[in-house]
Amino acid sequence: MIRTVQVILFLLGSAIFLFLWHEIGAGEVWQHIQTLGWTGMLVIVGLAILTHVANTCGWRLTFGEQRRMVSLRRLFGVRLAGEAINYLTPTALGGDVFKAILLKGTFPLTRGLATVTIAKLSQTLALGVFILGGVSIVGPFLTLSLRLRMGIALSLVGGASLLGIFFWLQRRGLFSGSLVLLDRLRIRGKLLGRMQEPARLLDQNIAAFYRHHHKRFWGSVGWFFLGWSVGVIEIYLILIFFHLPATLFTALAIEVFSTLLNAVLFFIPGKLGVQEGGKVLIFTLLGLDPVHGFSLGIVRRIRELIWVGIGLLILAVYRTEARPEETGIDGTPEGSPF
């Protein structure tokens, strides 16, 4: 059933992309990409390093006192490998698990999974702050319909509610509670039985971090916020390369609404159709040429695919480190420092 839904979503995204490509015309899109040039493309691809470094620093803080046990360079590579998997999967979770697996030579799997879980909340919280702050800045100056404003408001309220629930569940024992829920639903098995102790240790690690590392958590949120903010600079530079009137206000408006749309439609594999169609919609709402919006989406798609390719290459190198006998769920001694 899940695979069927994935295929349907993929086909839907592909149909949107092909429709826009046909309507706008490959010639115009290619003309704008030529305007960007190799130099512009290298600048855009290189700028993404700032985002990846900021996000890696945000994740590193979630290791608490043990963050010095793994280098920033190693975490940078592991994160790129995991994000490459996330980009190609609709749930964007498989790569997070693989990040913890790749760190098994340094940390127990439960410890790695705890940091990944905390970092996911931290990054999502930073995303919420970025979107809310951005909408607060650009919203009053934009002419948007009441229905659209209501839709944006509902999306923000819904996202904040889900974020609050996720945080509450983490503090109360997300993984152990999930196993209890499955048991009450009479979903049982040997594997679930074996996961009870690791789940308890995982929740213990997460709770210990929130208990002892408040400043590091908010520092992590700050790094992830910087990572999201780099997108504004990227949009600004692409507008300049396209020889369009570029202001930080316009770049912020495009990036904020793009990020909001991506967050709402996160379940679309690879954001196929969302990346390009979203830019067309946003450019239209802002009174800009939608052709430029589609072209900007293509440029971003190329940048993303280049970094996904780099992540997959790193994954191929690291894969030998995650031998089958090392990829099982393990624990860490109770009371060990986070």
C-alpha positions as CSV (number, residue, x, y, z in Angstrom):
1,M,0.0,0.0,0.0
2,I,2.8,2.4,1.0
3,R,4.7,1.6,-2.2
4,T,1.6,2.2,-4.3
5,V,1.2,5.7,-2.7
6,Q,4.8,6.5,-3.3
7,V,4.5,5.5,-7.0
8,I,1.3,7.6,-7.3
9,L,3.0,10.7,-5.7
10,F,6.0,10.2,-7.9
11,L,3.9,10.0,-11.0
12,L,1.9,13.1,-9.9
13,G,5.0,15.1,-9.3
14,S,6.4,14.0,-12.7
15,A,3.2,15.0,-14.4
16,I,3.3,18.5,-12.9
17,F,7.0,18.9,-13.8
18,L,6.4,17.7,-17.5
19,F,3.3,19.9,-17.8
20,L,5.2,23.0,-16.7
21,W,8.1,22.1,-18.9
22,H,5.8,21.9,-21.9
23,E,3.9,25.0,-21.1
24,I,6.9,27.2,-20.4
25,G,9.1,25.7,-23.1
26,A,12.6,24.2,-22.8
27,G,14.1,26.9,-24.9
28,E,13.3,29.7,-22.5
29,V,14.4,27.7,-19.5
30,W,17.7,26.8,-21.2
31,Q,18.2,30.4,-22.1
32,H,18.0,31.5,-18.4
33,I,20.3,28.7,-17.4
34,Q,22.8,29.8,-20.0
35,T,22.5,33.3,-18.5
36,L,23.5,31.8,-15.2
37,G,26.6,30.2,-16.8
38,W,29.1,27.8,-15.4
39,T,30.5,30.5,-13.0
40,G,27.1,31.2,-11.6
41,M,26.3,27.5,-11.2
42,L,29.6,26.9,-9.4
43,V,28.8,29.8,-7.0
44,I,25.4,28.4,-6.2
45,V,26.7,24.9,-5.7
46,G,29.6,26.2,-3.6
47,L,27.3,28.4,-1.5
48,A,25.5,25.3,-0.3
49,I,28.7,24.4,1.6
50,L,27.7,27.0,4.1
51,T,24.3,25.4,4.6
52,H,25.8,21.9,5.1
53,V,28.5,23.2,7.5
54,A,25.9,25.1,9.6
55,N,23.6,22.0,9.7
56,T,26.6,19.8,10.7
57,C,27.5,22.1,13.5
58,G,23.8,22.1,14.6
59,W,23.9,18.3,14.7
60,R,27.3,18.1,16.4
61,L,26.0,20.1,19.4
62,T,23.4,17.4,20.1
63,F,26.2,15.0,21.0
64,G,26.7,17.0,24.3
65,E,30.0,16.4,26.0
66,Q,30.9,13.6,23.6
67,R,30.9,15.9,20.5
68,R,34.7,15.9,20.5
69,M,34.8,12.2,19.9
70,V,33.9,12.7,16.2
71,S,35.4,15.3,14.0
72,L,33.4,18.0,12.1
73,R,34.7,16.6,8.8
74,R,33.5,13.1,9.6
75,L,30.0,14.4,10.7
76,F,29.9,16.5,7.5
77,G,30.4,13.4,5.4
78,V,28.0,11.2,7.3
79,R,25.3,13.9,7.2
80,L,25.7,14.3,3.4
81,A,25.4,10.6,2.9
82,G,22.3,10.4,5.1
83,E,20.7,13.5,3.4
84,A,21.3,11.9,0.0
85,I,19.1,8.9,1.1
86,N,16.5,11.3,2.6
87,Y,16.3,13.2,-0.7
88,L,15.5,10.0,-2.6
89,T,12.9,8.7,-0.1
90,P,9.5,10.2,0.6
91,T,9.5,9.8,4.4
92,A,13.0,11.4,4.8
93,L,13.8,9.1,7.7
94,G,15.8,6.3,6.2
95,G,18.8,8.5,5.8
96,D,18.6,9.6,9.5
97,V,18.8,6.0,10.6
98,F,21.8,5.4,8.3
99,K,23.6,8.4,9.9
100,A,23.5,6.6,13.2
101,I,24.6,3.4,11.6
102,L,27.6,5.1,10.0
103,L,28.7,6.4,13.4
104,K,28.5,2.9,15.1
105,G,32.3,2.7,15.1
106,T,32.4,5.7,17.5
107,F,29.0,5.7,19.3
108,P,26.5,3.0,20.2
109,L,23.6,3.0,17.8
110,T,21.1,4.2,20.5
111,R,23.4,7.2,21.1
112,G,23.6,8.0,17.4
113,L,19.8,7.7,17.0
114,A,19.3,9.9,20.0
115,T,21.4,12.7,18.5
116,V,19.6,12.3,15.1
117,T,16.2,12.5,16.8
118,I,17.2,15.6,18.8
119,A,18.7,17.3,15.7
120,K,15.5,16.6,13.7
121,L,13.5,18.5,16.3
122,S,16.1,21.3,16.5
123,Q,16.2,21.7,12.7
124,T,12.4,21.6,12.5
125,L,12.1,24.2,15.2
126,A,14.6,26.4,13.4
127,L,12.6,26.0,10.2
128,G,9.5,27.1,12.1
129,V,11.2,30.2,13.4
130,F,12.6,31.0,10.0
131,I,9.2,30.7,8.3
132,L,7.3,32.6,11.0
133,G,9.9,35.3,11.1
134,G,10.0,35.6,7.3
135,V,6.2,35.7,7.0
136,S,6.0,38.4,9.7
137,I,8.5,40.5,7.8
138,V,7.2,40.2,4.2
139,G,3.5,39.4,4.8
140,P,2.3,42.9,5.7
141,F,3.8,44.3,2.4
142,L,2.3,41.6,0.1
143,T,-1.1,41.8,-1.6
144,L,-2.5,38.3,-0.8
145,S,-6.0,37.1,-0.8
146,L,-7.8,36.4,2.5
147,R,-8.0,32.7,1.6
148,L,-4.3,32.5,1.0
149,R,-3.5,34.3,4.2
150,M,-5.8,31.9,6.1
151,G,-4.1,28.9,4.4
152,I,-0.7,30.2,5.5
153,A,-1.9,30.8,9.0
154,L,-3.4,27.4,9.3
155,S,-0.2,25.8,8.0
156,L,1.8,27.7,10.6
157,V,-0.6,26.7,13.5
158,G,-0.7,23.1,12.3
159,G,3.1,22.9,12.0
160,A,3.6,24.5,15.5
161,S,1.1,22.0,17.0
162,L,2.9,19.0,15.5
163,L,6.3,20.4,16.6
164,G,4.9,20.8,20.1
165,I,3.6,17.3,20.2
166,F,6.9,15.9,18.8
167,F,8.8,17.7,21.6
168,W,6.4,16.5,24.3
169,L,6.7,12.9,23.1
170,Q,10.5,13.1,23.1
171,R,10.5,14.3,26.7
172,R,8.0,11.6,27.7
173,G,9.6,8.7,25.9
174,L,8.8,8.7,22.2
175,F,10.2,5.3,21.3
176,S,9.2,3.3,24.4
177,G,5.7,4.9,24.1
178,S,5.5,3.8,20.5
179,L,6.2,0.2,21.4
180,V,3.5,0.4,24.2
181,L,1.0,1.7,21.6
182,L,1.9,-1.1,19.2
183,D,1.4,-3.6,22.0
184,R,-2.0,-2.2,22.8
185,L,-3.0,-2.4,19.2
186,R,-2.0,-6.1,19.4
187,I,0.9,-5.6,17.0
188,R,3.5,-7.9,18.5
189,G,6.5,-10.0,17.5
190,K,9.9,-11.1,18.4
191,L,11.5,-8.1,16.9
192,L,9.4,-5.7,18.9
193,G,10.2,-7.6,22.0
194,R,13.9,-7.3,21.3
195,M,13.5,-3.5,20.8
196,Q,12.1,-2.7,24.2
197,E,15.5,-2.3,26.0
198,P,17.1,-0.3,23.2
199,A,14.0,1.9,23.0
200,R,14.3,2.5,26.7
201,L,18.0,3.4,26.4
202,L,17.2,5.6,23.4
203,D,14.6,7.6,25.4
204,Q,17.0,7.8,28.3
205,N,19.7,9.4,26.1
206,I,17.3,11.9,24.7
207,A,15.9,12.8,28.2
208,A,19.4,13.2,29.5
209,F,20.4,15.6,26.8
210,Y,17.3,17.8,27.4
211,R,18.0,17.7,31.1
212,H,21.7,18.8,31.0
213,H,22.2,20.6,27.7
214,H,19.6,23.4,27.3
215,K,22.2,25.8,26.0
216,R,23.5,23.3,23.4
217,F,20.0,22.6,22.2
218,W,19.3,26.3,21.5
219,G,22.8,26.6,20.0
220,S,21.8,23.8,17.7
221,V,18.6,25.6,16.7
222,G,20.7,28.7,16.0
223,W,23.1,26.8,13.7
224,F,20.1,25.2,11.8
225,F,18.5,28.6,11.5
226,L,21.7,29.9,9.8
227,G,21.5,26.9,7.5
228,W,17.9,27.9,6.5
229,S,18.9,31.5,6.1
230,V,21.6,30.7,3.5
231,G,18.7,30.0,1.1
232,V,17.8,33.7,1.0
233,I,21.3,34.5,-0.2
234,E,21.1,31.8,-2.8
235,I,17.8,33.2,-4.2
236,Y,19.3,36.7,-4.2
237,L,22.3,35.6,-6.2
238,I,20.3,33.6,-8.7
239,L,18.1,36.7,-9.3
240,I,21.2,38.7,-10.0
241,F,22.6,36.1,-12.4
242,F,19.3,36.1,-14.2
243,H,19.6,39.9,-14.6
244,L,16.4,40.5,-12.6
245,P,15.7,43.3,-10.1
246,A,17.1,41.7,-6.9
247,T,16.4,42.8,-3.3
248,L,16.8,40.9,-0.1
249,F,13.1,41.5,0.5
250,T,12.1,39.7,-2.7
251,A,14.7,36.9,-2.0
252,L,13.3,36.5,1.5
253,A,9.7,36.4,0.3
254,I,10.5,33.7,-2.4
255,E,12.6,31.6,0.0
256,V,10.1,31.8,2.9
257,F,7.1,30.7,0.8
258,S,9.2,28.1,-1.0
259,T,10.3,26.6,2.3
260,L,6.7,26.7,3.6
261,L,5.4,24.9,0.6
262,N,8.2,22.3,0.8
263,A,7.4,21.6,4.4
264,V,3.7,21.1,3.7
265,L,4.4,18.8,0.7
266,F,7.3,17.0,2.3
267,F,5.8,13.6,1.4
268,I,6.5,14.1,-2.4
269,P,9.5,12.0,-3.3
270,G,12.4,14.3,-4.1
271,K,10.1,17.3,-4.1
272,L,9.5,16.4,-7.7
273,G,7.2,19.0,-9.2
274,V,7.0,20.9,-5.9
275,Q,10.4,22.5,-6.4
276,E,9.5,23.9,-9.8
277,G,5.8,24.3,-9.6
278,G,6.1,26.0,-6.2
279,K,8.5,28.6,-7.7
280,V,6.0,29.2,-10.6
281,L,3.2,29.8,-8.1
282,I,5.3,32.0,-5.8
283,F,6.6,34.1,-8.7
284,T,3.0,34.6,-10.0
285,L,1.8,35.7,-6.6
286,L,4.6,38.2,-6.3
287,G,3.9,39.6,-9.7
288,L,7.1,38.2,-11.2
289,D,7.6,36.3,-14.5
290,P,6.7,32.6,-13.7
291,V,9.2,31.5,-16.4
292,H,12.0,32.9,-14.2
293,G,10.4,31.0,-11.3
294,F,10.5,27.7,-13.1
295,S,14.1,28.3,-14.2
296,L,15.1,29.1,-10.6
297,G,13.5,25.9,-9.5
298,I,15.6,24.0,-12.2
299,V,18.8,25.7,-11.0
300,R,18.0,24.6,-7.4
301,R,17.2,21.1,-8.6
302,I,20.6,20.9,-10.4
303,R,22.4,22.1,-7.2
304,E,20.5,19.6,-5.1
305,L,21.3,16.7,-7.4
306,I,25.0,17.6,-7.5
307,W,25.1,17.4,-3.7
308,V,23.0,14.3,-3.6
309,G,25.6,12.8,-6.0
310,I,28.4,13.8,-3.6
311,G,26.5,12.3,-0.7
312,L,26.0,9.0,-2.5
313,L,29.7,8.9,-3.3
314,I,30.5,9.4,0.3
315,L,28.0,6.7,1.2
316,A,29.7,4.3,-1.1
317,V,33.0,5.0,0.7
318,Y,31.5,4.7,4.2
319,R,29.4,1.6,3.4
320,T,32.2,-0.8,4.1
321,E,32.4,0.6,7.6
322,A,28.9,-0.5,8.4
323,R,29.3,-4.2,8.2
324,P,26.2,-6.4,8.6
325,E,27.2,-7.7,11.9
326,E,27.5,-4.1,13.2
327,T,24.2,-2.8,12.1
328,G,21.9,-4.3,14.8
329,I,20.3,-2.3,17.6
330,D,22.5,-2.1,20.6
331,G,22.6,-0.2,23.8
332,T,24.7,1.9,26.0
333,P,25.2,1.5,29.8
334,E,22.7,3.2,32.0
335,G,23.9,6.4,33.6
336,S,26.6,6.9,31.0
337,P,27.2,10.6,30.3
338,F,25.5,12.1,27.2
